[in-house]
Amino acid sequence: MTRSEHIRALQEEYARQRARVEEDMRLRTDEAFRRSPEIQALRAKSAELALNAMRSILTETSAEQRAALAEDMKRQGQANNARIRELLKAANLPADQLEPRWRCPICKDMGVVGDAPSRFCECFEARLRLRQHEDGSMAGVEEQNFERFDAARIPEANGQRERTLKLRKVCEDYADQFPDTAFRNLLLTGAGGLGKTFLLNCIFERVTSRGGSAVRITAFRMFEAMRQQHVGNDEKFEGFSSLIEVPLLLIDDLGTEPMMRNITVEYLFTLLNERAAAKRHTVVATNLTPTELKERYGERVASRLLDRGACGSLRFEGKDLRNL
């Protein structure tokens, strides 16, 4: 995708995000009104007060009187808001129950800030840079998320379904608790077709839908970012540095990338080591066993991937789901 295409796709994502926030606020407002009808009456009173005050101010010729009307409207509004906060507390509801919970409070999930000509918000620019790592080969989050997980597709024989459901629970807990996870990293291992990529995508969707910053990337695209960094051609999108700095990095199919001298192992170690030093979260899916990881990347890289103190290891076993 070109930069323009990424921008259009991201603008559509922001529109969907705003719709989710607005629907969430509507539901929370309805809940507050249900628990306390007085809150609903006060909200209506505040709206009527503001409308009447504005009408009076527009028709008043005296500057002093206009200022007095504005001050009176402010005083009554503050009194109403204080009473609403009391009622929310009495109803065991949070103080922001009636407020939109924007992913970005700066642009309010518009993606742009400032008067015309407006500019992209920093949150939009950051997401735009991260999107450019994806090459379209990874499944859309609309198709691969925890809500779309279909346990019926997994064979019950030899306990495969039961084991996979337990792995799903670990992944969902990790996504829901991010960034306060039990383990900072996750390593998903096992043969192809057992659901590793699906659950990796599920984690990505859950974290990003809740406003977290994450990048999911195939091992091949990761290698390309490393190669561009090595040859000094990484200035345009700062690809490799963004992989180091993103709060959550998800790498799929580790072990399928090319092995190039002075690049693959060296830059992978740098990536994992820098992220570990900064205590950033990393999720890796691979068909390689721990022994094969050591053989392919050496002890230094393997020690970062297999660190029991920082990494939860999930082993996938059973029949290839793609052949069922």
C-alpha positions as CSV (number, residue, x, y, z in Angstrom):
1,M,0.0,0.0,0.0
2,T,1.1,3.5,-0.7
3,R,1.3,6.2,2.0
4,S,-2.0,7.7,0.7
5,E,-3.7,4.3,0.9
6,H,-2.5,3.9,4.4
7,I,-3.8,7.3,5.4
8,R,-7.3,6.5,4.0
9,A,-7.4,3.2,5.7
10,L,-6.3,4.8,9.0
11,Q,-8.9,7.5,8.7
12,E,-11.6,4.8,8.3
13,E,-10.2,3.1,11.4
14,Y,-10.4,6.4,13.4
15,A,-14.0,6.8,12.2
16,R,-14.9,3.4,13.5
17,Q,-13.1,4.1,16.8
18,R,-15.1,7.3,17.3
19,A,-18.3,5.4,16.6
20,R,-17.3,2.8,19.3
21,V,-16.6,5.6,21.8
22,E,-19.8,7.4,21.1
23,E,-21.9,4.2,21.4
24,D,-20.1,3.3,24.6
25,M,-20.9,6.8,26.0
26,R,-24.5,6.4,25.0
27,L,-24.8,3.1,26.8
28,R,-23.0,4.4,29.9
29,T,-25.3,7.5,29.9
30,D,-28.4,5.3,29.7
31,E,-27.1,3.2,32.6
32,A,-26.6,6.4,34.7
33,F,-30.1,7.6,33.9
34,R,-31.5,4.2,34.8
35,R,-29.8,4.2,38.2
36,S,-30.6,7.8,39.0
37,P,-33.4,9.6,37.1
38,E,-32.3,12.8,38.9
39,I,-29.1,12.7,36.8
40,Q,-31.2,12.7,33.7
41,A,-33.2,15.7,34.9
42,L,-30.1,17.7,35.8
43,R,-28.6,17.0,32.4
44,A,-31.7,18.3,30.7
45,K,-31.7,21.3,33.1
46,S,-28.1,22.1,32.2
47,A,-28.9,22.0,28.5
48,E,-31.9,24.2,28.9
49,L,-30.0,26.6,31.1
50,A,-27.2,27.0,28.5
51,L,-29.7,27.5,25.7
52,N,-31.7,30.2,27.6
53,A,-28.6,32.0,28.8
54,M,-27.2,32.2,25.2
55,R,-30.4,33.6,23.9
56,S,-30.4,36.2,26.7
57,I,-26.8,37.1,26.1
58,L,-27.4,37.5,22.3
59,T,-30.3,39.9,22.9
60,E,-28.7,41.9,25.7
61,T,-27.0,45.2,24.7
62,S,-25.2,46.0,27.9
63,A,-21.8,44.5,28.1
64,E,-22.0,44.4,31.9
65,Q,-25.3,42.6,31.8
66,R,-24.0,40.0,29.3
67,A,-21.0,39.3,31.6
68,A,-23.4,38.9,34.5
69,L,-25.6,36.5,32.6
70,A,-22.5,34.4,31.6
71,E,-21.3,34.3,35.2
72,D,-24.7,33.3,36.4
73,M,-24.9,30.5,33.8
74,K,-21.4,29.3,34.9
75,R,-22.4,29.3,38.5
76,Q,-25.6,27.3,38.0
77,G,-23.8,24.9,35.6
78,Q,-21.1,24.2,38.2
79,A,-23.8,23.6,40.9
80,N,-25.5,21.1,38.6
81,N,-22.3,19.3,37.8
82,A,-21.4,19.1,41.4
83,R,-24.7,17.5,42.2
84,I,-24.3,15.1,39.2
85,R,-20.9,14.0,40.6
86,E,-22.6,13.3,44.0
87,L,-25.3,11.2,42.4
88,L,-22.8,9.2,40.3
89,K,-20.8,8.4,43.4
90,A,-24.0,7.4,45.2
91,A,-24.8,5.1,42.3
92,N,-21.4,3.5,42.4
93,L,-20.5,4.9,39.0
94,P,-17.2,6.5,38.0
95,A,-16.9,10.3,37.8
96,D,-16.4,10.1,34.0
97,Q,-19.5,7.9,33.4
98,L,-21.1,10.6,31.3
99,E,-17.9,11.6,29.4
100,P,-16.5,10.1,26.2
101,R,-13.4,8.0,26.7
102,W,-11.3,8.9,23.8
103,R,-8.3,6.8,22.8
104,C,-6.5,10.1,22.2
105,P,-7.7,13.0,24.4
106,I,-5.7,15.4,22.2
107,C,-7.5,14.9,18.9
108,K,-10.6,13.1,20.4
109,D,-10.0,10.3,17.9
110,M,-10.3,12.6,14.9
111,G,-6.7,12.0,13.9
112,V,-6.2,15.7,13.2
113,V,-5.6,18.8,15.4
114,G,-5.5,22.5,14.9
115,D,-7.6,25.0,12.9
116,A,-7.6,25.0,9.1
117,P,-5.3,24.0,7.8
118,S,-5.3,21.2,10.3
119,R,-2.5,18.6,10.7
120,F,-2.3,15.0,11.7
121,C,-2.2,14.3,15.4
122,E,0.9,12.7,16.8
123,C,-1.2,9.6,17.6
124,F,-2.2,9.4,13.9
125,E,1.4,9.9,12.7
126,A,2.6,7.1,15.1
127,R,0.0,4.7,13.9
128,L,0.7,5.6,10.3
129,R,4.4,4.7,10.7
130,L,3.6,1.4,12.3
131,R,1.0,0.4,9.7
132,Q,3.7,0.7,7.0
133,H,5.4,-2.4,8.4
134,E,2.5,-4.6,7.3
135,D,2.5,-5.8,3.7
136,G,-1.1,-7.0,3.5
137,S,-0.2,-10.6,4.0
138,M,-1.5,-10.7,7.6
139,A,-5.1,-11.4,8.3
140,G,-7.5,-8.6,9.1
141,V,-8.4,-8.1,12.7
142,E,-12.1,-8.3,11.7
143,E,-11.6,-12.0,10.8
144,Q,-9.1,-12.9,13.5
145,N,-10.0,-11.8,17.0
146,F,-11.1,-13.5,20.2
147,E,-14.8,-13.0,19.4
148,R,-14.3,-15.0,16.1
149,F,-12.4,-17.9,17.9
150,D,-14.4,-21.0,17.0
151,A,-13.6,-23.9,19.4
152,A,-15.8,-26.2,17.3
153,R,-13.2,-26.3,14.6
154,I,-10.6,-27.8,16.9
155,P,-10.7,-31.6,17.2
156,E,-11.5,-33.0,20.7
157,A,-9.3,-36.1,20.1
158,N,-6.2,-36.4,22.3
159,G,-7.2,-33.3,24.3
160,Q,-6.4,-30.9,21.5
161,R,-9.4,-28.7,22.0
162,E,-9.0,-28.5,25.7
163,R,-5.3,-27.6,25.4
164,T,-6.0,-24.9,22.8
165,L,-8.8,-23.4,24.9
166,K,-6.3,-23.1,27.8
167,L,-3.8,-21.4,25.5
168,R,-6.5,-19.1,24.2
169,K,-7.3,-18.1,27.8
170,V,-3.6,-17.3,28.5
171,C,-3.5,-15.1,25.4
172,E,-6.7,-13.3,26.2
173,D,-5.6,-12.6,29.7
174,Y,-2.3,-11.3,28.4
175,A,-4.2,-8.9,26.0
176,D,-6.7,-7.8,28.7
177,Q,-4.0,-7.2,31.3
178,F,-1.6,-5.4,29.0
179,P,0.7,-3.7,30.0
180,D,0.4,-5.2,33.5
181,T,0.8,-8.8,32.3
182,A,2.0,-11.8,34.4
183,F,4.8,-12.3,31.9
184,R,6.2,-9.4,29.8
185,N,6.7,-11.6,26.7
186,L,5.0,-14.6,25.2
187,L,6.5,-17.3,23.0
188,L,4.1,-19.4,20.9
189,T,5.7,-22.6,19.5
190,G,4.5,-25.6,17.6
191,A,3.9,-26.9,14.1
192,G,2.1,-24.9,11.5
193,G,-1.7,-24.8,11.4
194,L,-2.4,-25.1,15.1
195,G,-3.6,-21.5,15.7
196,K,-0.5,-19.6,16.7
197,T,-0.9,-16.8,14.2
198,F,-4.7,-16.6,14.9
199,L,-4.1,-16.0,18.6
200,L,-1.2,-13.6,17.9
201,N,-3.6,-11.6,15.8
202,C,-6.2,-11.8,18.5
203,I,-3.8,-10.2,21.0
204,F,-3.0,-7.5,18.6
205,E,-6.7,-6.7,17.9
206,R,-7.7,-6.6,21.6
207,V,-4.8,-4.4,22.7
208,T,-5.1,-1.9,19.8
209,S,-8.9,-1.8,20.1
210,R,-8.4,-0.6,23.6
211,G,-6.0,2.1,22.6
212,G,-2.7,0.3,23.1
213,S,0.1,0.9,20.6
214,A,1.3,-2.3,18.9
215,V,2.9,-3.6,15.7
216,R,2.4,-7.0,14.3
217,I,4.9,-8.0,11.6
218,T,6.0,-11.1,9.8
219,A,9.5,-12.3,10.3
220,F,10.3,-11.5,6.6
221,R,9.2,-7.9,7.0
222,M,11.2,-7.7,10.2
223,F,14.2,-8.9,8.3
224,E,13.6,-6.2,5.6
225,A,13.6,-3.5,8.3
226,M,16.9,-4.9,9.6
227,R,18.4,-5.0,6.1
228,Q,17.4,-1.5,5.4
229,Q,18.9,-0.3,8.7
230,H,22.1,-2.2,7.9
231,V,22.6,-0.6,4.5
232,G,21.6,2.9,5.8
233,N,18.4,3.1,3.8
234,D,16.0,3.3,6.8
235,E,15.6,7.1,7.1
236,K,12.2,7.4,5.5
237,F,10.0,5.4,7.9
238,E,12.5,4.6,10.7
239,G,11.3,1.0,10.5
240,F,13.9,-0.8,12.7
241,S,13.9,1.9,15.4
242,S,10.1,1.8,15.6
243,L,10.2,-1.9,16.1
244,I,12.5,-1.3,19.1
245,E,10.3,1.5,20.6
246,V,6.7,0.2,20.1
247,P,5.2,-0.8,23.4
248,L,4.0,-4.2,22.1
249,L,5.7,-6.0,19.2
250,L,4.2,-9.2,17.7
251,I,6.4,-11.2,15.4
252,D,4.9,-14.0,13.4
253,D,6.7,-16.9,11.7
254,L,10.0,-16.3,13.3
255,G,12.4,-18.7,11.6
256,T,11.1,-18.2,8.0
257,E,13.2,-15.0,7.4
258,P,16.4,-15.2,5.4
259,M,19.6,-15.8,7.3
260,M,22.1,-13.1,6.1
261,R,25.5,-12.7,7.6
262,N,25.9,-9.7,9.9
263,I,22.2,-8.9,9.7
264,T,19.7,-11.6,10.9
265,V,21.2,-12.8,14.1
266,E,23.0,-9.5,15.0
267,Y,19.9,-7.3,14.5
268,L,17.5,-9.8,16.1
269,F,19.6,-9.8,19.2
270,T,19.7,-6.0,19.2
271,L,16.0,-5.8,18.8
272,L,15.2,-8.3,21.6
273,N,17.9,-7.0,23.9
274,E,16.9,-3.3,23.6
275,R,13.3,-4.2,24.1
276,A,14.1,-6.3,27.2
277,A,16.3,-3.5,28.6
278,A,13.4,-1.0,28.2
279,K,10.9,-3.6,29.6
280,R,8.8,-3.5,26.5
281,H,6.4,-6.4,25.6
282,T,7.1,-8.9,22.8
283,V,5.0,-11.8,21.4
284,V,6.7,-14.3,19.1
285,A,5.1,-17.1,17.1
286,T,7.4,-19.7,15.6
287,N,7.3,-23.3,14.2
288,L,10.8,-23.9,15.7
289,T,11.3,-25.8,18.9
290,P,13.5,-24.3,21.7
291,T,16.4,-26.5,20.5
292,E,16.0,-25.3,16.9
293,L,15.9,-21.7,18.0
294,K,19.2,-22.1,19.8
295,E,20.7,-23.9,16.7
296,R,19.5,-21.2,14.3
297,Y,20.2,-18.0,16.3
298,G,22.7,-19.0,18.9
299,E,22.7,-18.8,22.6
300,R,22.5,-15.0,23.0
301,V,19.3,-14.7,21.0
302,A,17.8,-17.9,22.4
303,S,18.4,-16.7,26.0
304,R,16.3,-13.6,25.2
305,L,13.5,-15.6,23.6
306,L,13.5,-18.3,26.3
307,D,14.0,-16.2,29.4
308,R,11.7,-17.9,31.9
309,G,11.7,-14.9,34.2
310,A,10.2,-12.7,31.5
311,C,8.6,-15.0,28.9
312,G,5.6,-17.3,29.1
313,S,6.0,-20.2,26.7
314,L,3.0,-21.7,25.0
315,R,3.3,-25.0,23.2
316,F,0.8,-25.8,20.5
317,E,0.2,-29.5,19.6
318,G,-2.2,-31.6,17.6
319,K,-3.6,-31.9,14.1
320,D,-3.2,-29.1,11.4
321,L,-6.5,-27.2,11.5
322,R,-6.1,-26.1,7.9
323,N,-6.5,-29.7,6.7
324,L,-9.7,-30.4,8.6
